Amino acid sequence: MSLTPELVAELEILALFNLDSSQEGLKIHQTAAPKAIAAAQRLFDKELITQPDGGYLTSLGRDAAQNVQTVLTILSVQEAA
């Protein structure tokens, strides 16, 4: 599996969610970049978010977002020289 531009856009959306609060969602506005709008629609189609323009994470979406954010944290840690 390769990281396509579409998949990267979906990962970027999942990385935006605040996992500290289940009451905080996202709104992808009509003026957002077309790739972000399309990514949100795909996440909705995959049942990871509750609305085609963002909304809240579903249970599966929360798991996905946690994993994405964990990977980003791990990859962001710089090795000690």
N, C-alpha and C positions, 0 to 999 in steps of 0.2 A: 504494500500500500504506500502510495506516495502522497506527499502533502500538496494537493492541488490548491490553486488560489481560492476556490470556493470553500474548501475545508479550512484553510487558514482564516478566512473571513468568519466562518462559524466559530472557530476556536477563539477568535478575537472578541466576538460577542459574548461567549460564555465567560471569558476572562473579566468582563466588565461587571458581572453580578457581584453584589456585596453578600458574601456568605455568612456574615455576622447577623443578618436580619432576614427572616423569611417574609417580612412585611414590606421589603423594599424591592421593587421591580425596575424594569427598564422601559423606556419609550423610545423607539426608533422613529424619529420624525420623518415626514415626507420629504423634507429638505436634506436628509442625511445622504451620504454617498450611496449610489445605487447598489454597490456590492454589500453594504451593511443592510440595506432594506431586503435584498434578496437572501442574504444569510439568515436574517430573522425569520423570513417566511419558511426557509428550509428547516430551521430548528423547530418551528411550529409544526410543520408537516411531519417531523420526526417525533413529535410529542415531547420535546424537551422544554418548551416554553408554552405559556397558556394563551398567548395572543400572536397573531401574525406580525405585529409590529412591536413585539417585546413582551410586556406583561411580567409574569412571575415564572420562576422555575417550577417545573413539575418535579416529582420525586426522582425520576430518571434524570431530568435536567440538572437537578442539584448534585447528583452523583457525578455527572459529566463535568459540571463546572468545578467541583472540588478537585477532580483529577487533573483538569486543565491547569487550574491555579497551582496545584502541587507541583506539576511538571515545570511550570514557569518559574516557581520559586527555586526548585532544584537546579535548573539550568542557569539561573541568574546568580547563583553563589559562585564567587570567584575563588579559584584555588589559591591557597597561601603560597607565596613564592619561596 
